[in-house]
Every structure is written in C-alpha cells, then in structure tokens.
Amino acid sequence: MLNKISRYVIILLIIFVAALYLPDFYSMLFDKKVNTPRMDYSAVIDDFVYTLYQGMGQIEYRDIKGNEYSEREYFALLPFMYYATLEKWQQLPPTLKGVELSSKNIRENTQVFRIQAKDIDFPFVPLYLMFEAEPDYAQLMIPEDLFRLGNKIEFIDPNTNSVIPEKSERFQRALQDAGFRFPAKIIAGNPTNRKPFDEGYFIGDANGNVFHLKMIHDQPVCIKTGIDPALDIRQIFVSENLRREFYGWFVTNDNRVFLITYDDYKVRELPTAGKDEKYDYNADKTVYRFYTYPINKHIFISGDGFVRMIVIDNDFQAVAEHVETWTPYDKRSASVIKQFLFPFELATSTPTNFVKLQLHHFGWKAFAGITASLLALFLFSRKRPWTDYVLVLLTGVFGLIGVLLIKPED
C-alpha cells in the first residue's frame, strides 16, 4: 500500500513539473515571433509612417500609402523623435508649422506616459514618503519619516517604529477639515526625489472624492479637487513635469483615461473607444501610451494582434487614426496545436508580470490530447491499474508521461 501511495505522489510531482515546463518548451521550439510594425505619425507629411524589421539588420521604412524611405529620409519625417540625430546631421529644420524646432524647445514640450496592466493592480507596501514641496535646497530631500494611510493618517519614525503624534494629528486635521472621509481607497504619488518638484499625493476617500495632499514648509496642504466621484476611478498616477500641463492621469473602472490638469483640477478625457470595440482600451489586457509633442499628441493602444494610433491636436481634437493588425497569439498555428496537445498549462506569473501560480485550461480542445494519451496508454501498456487511466483522463499527456515513467510493481 505504501509503495502505491509513493508511486502516485511521484507521478503527481512529474505532472506538476511537466505542466509547468513542457508547454513553454513547446512554444520556444515552434512558436515563431511575429514581425510587428513600429508605427508613428509624421507632422511633416501629415500621415502615418512605420518601420518593419526584416531580419539580418534590414529595416524597412514606409508610410501607409506604400512609399519607401531611406533611413535619413525617415528620420527627417519624425523631427520630434529624432531631433538630436537630425541636429547632428545638420538636417533639423528651424521651424515646422510655425513651431520652433530647436532641441531645447522639443525637450521642454515633450512628455510621455504609459499605462500597463501591472500598473493598475500591483502588490504594494502601504508606507509612503511625504516630501517637502518647497525645500531649502536645490533638490528634493528624502524625508526621515514615512506615513501610512487607512482609517487615519499616521507618520512613523522608522528608527524606533513609533508614531509621530504631533505631525500625524496635523495631517489628520487637515484632511478632515477639507472634507475627507476615511478610510482612504486610493493613494497615488511619485515617491522619488529624481523629479524637478513635488506635487504630493492624490487620495480617494470612502465617498469617491479625490483630494490633493502635499507638505509646504512642514505644514499640510489639503485640497478637495472636485473630480466627480461618479467617474468611478480605479487607479491614479502622478508625474511632475516642468510643462505643468497636467498633474497626472487616472483610469476608471469602465476603461476610460483622464488627465488631471493644472487648470483648477479640471479633467480632460483622452480617446479610448473607437468604431470597433475589439481595438478599444482595456486596462487588464492592453497598453496605453501617450506622447505630447509641440504640435500634437499621439496615443497608442496596443494589444495582442493590433496597435491603434490616435493623433489629437493641442486642443484635444482628433486629427487622424489608424489601426495595424497581425495574427494574435491564440490564432497562430503553433498556439492552436498546443491547445489540442496539452489539456492545460501552469504559469508562474500573471499577465501583470507578478509571481503567481496560475492554471490555464484549454477547454474543449484539450479532449483531443486526452483521447490520444488514453489510446497510447491502452496500446502500449495495457496491463495498468484503473487509477492510471483516471490520471491520464484528468491530465492528458502529463499524466501519460508520469505513469509510463513510474511503472507499477508486478
């Protein structure tokens, strides 16, 4: 009896390891990388352009009309991206559509952000740094204390692991006087001193209202922003930039993206939805990238099998839109065969790149691999206990490997 138990323990271990590594090994051998275009928009010709890597160091430069360009010609079409190289080549024009094209002006009027699934839901340590927003020094200084925020705000001395009562009471009173209702639901900031200035934190309270909290001369400043709680904010992001056009941006639970502007915290909605919903922004599945340049702003929504680019002017009016598609992963032949071959796979990371053991079942397609595994077991090794057949029925090729490697005693 003990031998039988030991055998099945070893078989289950083999099944676990096989489900963890065999599907990945199969993909590494047979899944070919799709050559996807890198798309952009040229304010010089007012049209979409792209590069396509052809292998062996060969890169194709085209616009969507099919016109081909040399590398230098292509760089000249995108002066806001390649301004440093064009300046070195002495090919950077002085102006474009009335806008100065110096390196200084382009740098000062360019801002970028990206929203990935791992930025929306992530594990975090609920301790935060509160910078002095108007320091006596040329740069922001890392504070000697930390704060936590839940049913109340508390500043902690990390050396003694004790609460700093006076400072905690000051900030607690400032939040309550501004109308904040505990507990805090969202807290968003940029906790690094590698930024030109500090804007503190945007905090969502229990009623869905958003408050702006920062510290000036060691005193709390808390402002109720007036952002509509009905927007149902999922996550907020803060990024201090010398352009001072917007404090940051936020994503709602219905997959909309908004900027929080310096104009009295008014919000501006960015494009996310289009004519075809399969190319819409989905916070859990797609990546949202935003680029603001001196002339216009570029938005990219990229997912499995597509990239959608939207161009808006500085008044946030749509200028142009284009979608490039390719075969998504689950429609490629290697992926389809894998779903028939293996009943499931174990993954050690989530789509957000955090470590977590997950089971991905391949549905009805898995029965093909299970049937073939049962047939192989019957043909090549008929004298087996019924429990071996049950294991193969439940785990397919993984169970087949296990029961064939670890044979039952005579």
C-alpha positions in Angstrom: 0.0 0.0 0.0 2.8 2.4 0.9 4.5 1.7 -2.4 1.4 2.5 -4.3 1.0 5.8 -2.4 4.7 6.7 -3.1 4.3 5.9 -6.8 1.3 8.2 -7.2 3.0 11.0 -5.2 6.0 10.8 -7.6 3.6 10.7 -10.6 1.7 13.8 -9.4 5.1 15.6 -9.0 6.0 14.7 -12.6 2.6 16.0 -13.8 3.2 19.3 -11.9 6.7 19.8 -13.4 5.6 18.8 -16.9 2.6 21.2 -16.9 4.9 23.9 -15.7 7.7 23.5 -18.4 6.5 21.4 -21.3 4.1 23.9 -22.8 6.7 26.7 -22.6 9.4 24.4 -24.1 7.0 23.6 -27.0 6.3 27.3 -27.6 10.0 28.1 -27.5 10.6 25.5 -30.3 7.7 26.1 -32.6 6.1 29.5 -32.0 7.6 32.0 -34.4 7.9 35.6 -33.3 5.5 37.8 -35.3 7.2 40.7 -37.1 5.1 43.7 -35.9 5.4 47.2 -37.3 6.5 50.2 -35.2 4.0 52.9 -36.1 4.2 56.7 -35.8 2.7 59.9 -37.2 4.7 62.4 -39.2 3.7 66.1 -38.8 5.9 66.8 -41.8 3.7 64.9 -44.3 0.6 64.6 -42.1 0.4 60.8 -42.4 1.2 57.6 -40.6 4.6 56.0 -41.1 6.1 52.8 -39.8 9.3 50.7 -39.6 9.3 47.0 -40.1 12.3 44.8 -39.1 13.0 42.3 -41.9 15.8 40.4 -40.2 19.6 40.3 -40.6 19.7 44.0 -39.7 17.4 45.1 -42.5 14.7 47.7 -41.6 12.0 48.8 -44.0 10.8 52.4 -43.7 7.4 53.2 -45.3 4.3 55.3 -45.0 0.8 53.7 -45.0 0.4 54.6 -48.7 3.4 52.3 -49.5 6.0 54.9 -50.2 9.5 53.8 -49.2 12.1 56.0 -47.5 15.8 55.8 -46.7 16.8 55.9 -43.0 17.8 59.6 -43.2 14.5 60.5 -45.1 12.5 58.6 -42.4 14.3 60.4 -39.5 13.5 63.7 -41.2 9.8 62.8 -41.2 9.9 62.5 -37.4 11.8 65.5 -36.1 10.2 65.3 -32.6 11.6 61.8 -32.1 15.0 62.1 -33.9 15.8 65.8 -33.3 19.2 65.1 -31.7 20.3 62.9 -34.6 18.9 65.4 -37.2 20.7 68.3 -35.4 24.0 66.3 -35.5 23.4 65.8 -39.3 22.5 69.5 -39.6 19.1 68.5 -41.1 16.8 69.7 -38.3 14.7 72.5 -39.9 14.4 75.7 -37.8 10.5 75.6 -37.8 7.6 73.3 -38.6 4.1 74.8 -39.0 5.2 77.9 -37.1 6.7 75.9 -34.2 10.4 76.3 -33.3 12.3 73.0 -33.8 15.3 73.5 -31.5 16.4 70.7 -29.3 15.7 72.8 -26.2 12.1 73.6 -27.3 11.3 70.0 -28.3 12.7 68.6 -25.0 10.7 71.1 -22.9 7.5 70.4 -24.7 7.6 66.6 -24.8 6.0 64.4 -22.2 5.3 60.7 -22.2 3.4 58.3 -20.0 2.4 54.6 -20.3 -0.3 52.6 -18.5 0.2 48.8 -18.3 -1.9 46.2 -16.6 0.8 45.7 -13.9 0.5 49.5 -13.1 -3.2 49.1 -12.3 -3.2 46.2 -9.9 0.0 45.6 -8.1 1.3 44.5 -4.7 2.5 47.4 -2.6 3.8 48.2 0.8 1.4 50.7 2.4 4.1 53.1 3.5 4.8 56.4 1.7 7.2 59.3 1.6 6.0 62.9 2.1 8.5 65.3 0.5 8.8 68.9 1.5 7.4 70.6 -1.7 9.4 73.8 -1.2 12.7 72.7 0.2 15.6 75.0 1.2 17.9 73.0 -1.1 18.2 72.8 -4.9 16.8 69.3 -4.9 14.1 67.3 -3.0 15.4 65.7 0.1 14.3 62.3 1.2 12.4 62.7 4.5 13.4 60.9 7.7 9.9 59.6 8.3 7.1 57.6 6.5 3.4 57.7 6.6 0.6 55.2 6.3 -3.0 55.9 5.4 -6.1 53.8 6.1 -8.7 54.6 8.7 -6.4 57.6 9.7 -3.1 59.1 8.7 0.0 58.3 10.8 3.6 59.3 10.4 6.1 56.7 11.5 9.7 57.1 12.7 11.4 54.1 11.0 14.3 54.2 13.6 12.0 53.5 16.5 9.0 52.1 14.6 6.8 54.5 16.6 4.1 57.0 15.6 5.0 60.7 15.5 1.8 62.0 17.2 2.1 65.8 16.6 2.7 65.5 12.8 0.1 62.8 12.5 -2.5 65.0 14.2 -1.7 68.0 11.9 -2.2 66.0 8.8 -5.3 64.2 10.2 -6.9 67.5 11.0 -6.0 69.0 7.5 -7.7 66.0 5.8 -10.8 66.2 7.9 -11.1 70.0 7.6 -11.0 69.5 3.8 -14.0 67.1 4.0 -12.0 63.8 3.7 -13.9 60.7 4.8 -11.9 57.7 6.0 -10.9 55.1 5.1 -8.8 56.0 2.1 -9.5 53.9 -1.0 -6.8 55.2 -3.4 -3.4 56.8 -2.8 -1.2 57.9 -5.7 2.1 59.7 -5.8 5.5 59.7 -7.3 7.8 58.7 -4.3 11.2 59.6 -5.7 13.4 62.6 -5.4 14.5 62.3 -9.0 12.0 64.8 -10.2 12.0 68.6 -10.6 9.5 69.3 -7.9 6.9 67.5 -5.7 3.1 67.5 -6.0 2.5 65.2 -3.1 -0.4 62.7 -3.3 -3.8 62.4 -4.8 -6.1 60.4 -2.5 -9.5 58.9 -3.0 -11.7 58.8 0.1 -14.5 56.5 1.1 -17.1 58.5 -0.8 -15.1 58.5 -4.0 -13.9 62.1 -3.8 -10.3 62.9 -4.7 -8.1 65.1 -2.5 -4.7 66.6 -3.2 -2.4 66.4 -0.2 1.2 67.8 0.0 3.5 69.4 2.5 4.8 73.0 2.3 7.2 74.3 5.0 6.3 71.3 7.1 2.6 72.1 7.1 -0.1 70.0 5.4 -2.0 71.5 2.4 -5.1 69.5 1.5 -7.5 70.5 -1.3 -10.7 68.8 -2.4 -10.2 68.6 -6.2 -13.9 68.4 -7.2 -13.3 65.5 -9.5 -16.7 63.8 -10.0 -17.0 60.6 -7.8 -19.3 59.2 -10.4 -16.3 58.6 -12.7 -15.5 55.6 -10.5 -11.7 55.9 -10.5 -9.8 52.6 -10.5 -6.2 54.0 -10.3 -4.5 57.4 -10.3 -0.9 58.2 -11.5 1.1 61.3 -10.6 4.0 62.6 -12.7 5.7 66.0 -12.0 6.8 67.7 -15.2 8.1 71.3 -15.8 5.5 71.7 -18.6 2.8 71.8 -15.8 0.0 70.9 -18.2 -1.3 68.1 -16.0 -0.6 66.6 -12.5 -1.2 63.1 -13.8 -3.9 60.8 -15.1 -6.3 58.2 -13.9 -8.1 55.1 -15.2 -11.7 54.4 -14.5 -13.4 51.1 -13.9 -15.1 51.4 -17.3 -11.7 51.7 -19.1 -11.6 55.5 -19.7 -8.5 57.6 -19.3 -8.4 61.2 -18.0 -5.8 63.9 -17.4 -5.9 65.9 -14.2 -4.9 69.4 -15.4 -3.4 72.3 -13.6 -6.5 74.3 -14.5 -8.1 74.0 -11.1 -8.1 70.2 -11.3 -10.3 70.1 -14.4 -10.2 66.7 -16.1 -9.7 66.0 -19.8 -10.8 62.7 -21.3 -8.4 61.0 -23.7 -9.6 58.8 -26.5 -10.0 55.1 -25.6 -13.0 53.8 -27.6 -13.5 53.7 -31.3 -15.7 52.3 -34.1 -14.5 48.7 -33.5 -14.6 47.7 -29.8 -12.0 45.0 -30.2 -9.4 47.8 -30.6 -10.7 49.7 -27.5 -8.6 50.3 -24.5 -8.9 47.5 -21.8 -6.9 48.2 -18.6 -6.4 44.5 -18.0 -5.3 43.4 -21.5 -3.9 46.4 -23.4 -1.2 49.0 -23.0 -2.0 52.7 -23.3 0.8 55.1 -24.3 0.6 58.9 -24.5 3.1 61.3 -26.1 2.7 65.0 -26.2 4.8 67.0 -28.6 5.0 70.7 -29.5 2.5 70.3 -32.4 0.2 67.4 -31.5 -0.3 64.4 -29.2 0.0 60.7 -30.0 -1.9 57.9 -28.4 -1.2 54.2 -28.8 -3.4 51.4 -27.7 -1.7 48.1 -28.2 -2.9 44.6 -27.5 -2.4 41.0 -28.8 -2.7 41.3 -32.5 -3.1 45.1 -33.0 -1.8 48.6 -32.4 -4.2 51.5 -32.8 -2.8 55.0 -33.1 -4.8 58.2 -32.5 -3.5 61.7 -33.2 -5.1 64.7 -31.5 -4.1 68.3 -31.6 -3.2 70.5 -28.6 -6.9 71.3 -28.2 -7.6 67.6 -27.9 -9.4 67.4 -31.2 -9.0 64.2 -33.2 -6.7 64.6 -36.2 -6.2 61.1 -37.6 -6.5 57.4 -36.6 -5.0 54.2 -37.9 -5.0 50.5 -36.9 -2.4 47.9 -37.8 -3.2 44.3 -37.2 -1.4 40.9 -37.2 -2.3 37.4 -36.2 -2.9 37.3 -32.4 -1.1 34.7 -30.3 -4.1 32.3 -29.8 -4.8 32.2 -33.5 -1.3 31.2 -34.6 -0.9 27.6 -35.7 1.7 26.7 -33.0 -0.7 28.1 -30.3 -3.7 26.2 -31.7 -1.8 22.9 -31.8 -0.5 23.5 -28.3 -4.1 23.8 -27.1 -5.0 20.4 -28.7 -1.8 18.8 -27.5 -1.9 19.8 -23.8 -5.0 19.8 -21.6 -3.8 22.8 -19.6 -0.6 24.6 -18.5 0.7 26.0 -15.3 2.2 29.5 -15.3 4.2 31.1 -12.6 3.4 34.7 -13.5 0.3 36.7 -14.2 -0.3 39.0 -17.2 0.9 41.8 -14.9 4.3 40.0 -14.5 3.9 39.3 -10.8 4.8 35.9 -9.5 1.6 33.8 -9.0 0.9 30.2 -9.9 -2.0 30.0 -12.4 -3.8 27.2 -14.2 -4.8 27.9 -17.8 -7.2 25.3 -19.2 -7.6 24.9 -22.9 -11.3 23.9 -22.9 -12.8 21.5 -25.4 -9.7 21.4 -27.5 -7.9 19.6 -24.6 -10.0 16.4 -25.2 -8.1 15.7 -28.4 -4.8 15.4 -26.5 -6.5 13.5 -23.6 -8.1 11.0 -26.1 -4.7 10.4 -27.8 -3.0 9.9 -24.4 -5.6 7.3 -23.3 -5.2 5.5 -26.6 -1.4 5.5 -26.3 -1.6 4.1 -22.7 -4.0 1.4 -23.8 -2.0 0.3 -26.9 1.5 0.4 -25.4 0.8 -0.6 -21.8 -2.5 -2.4 -21.4 -1.9 -4.0 -18.0 -2.4 -0.9 -15.9 -4.5 -0.2 -12.8 -7.6 1.7 -13.5 -6.2 4.7 -11.4 -3.6 5.2 -14.2 -6.4 5.7 -16.7 -8.1 8.2 -14.4 -4.9 10.2 -14.1 -4.4 10.3 -17.8 -8.1 11.2 -18.3 -7.7 14.2 -16.0 -4.2 15.4 -17.0 -3.6 14.1 -20.6 -0.1 13.9 -21.9 1.3 15.0 -18.5 -0.3 12.0 -16.7 0.8 9.7 -19.6 4.4 10.7 -19.1 4.1 10.1 -15.3 2.5 6.7 -15.4 4.9 5.5 -18.2 8.0 6.6 -16.3 6.9 5.3 -12.9 5.6 1.8 -13.6 3.5 -0.1 -11.0 5.1 -3.1 -9.2 4.3 -6.6 -10.5 
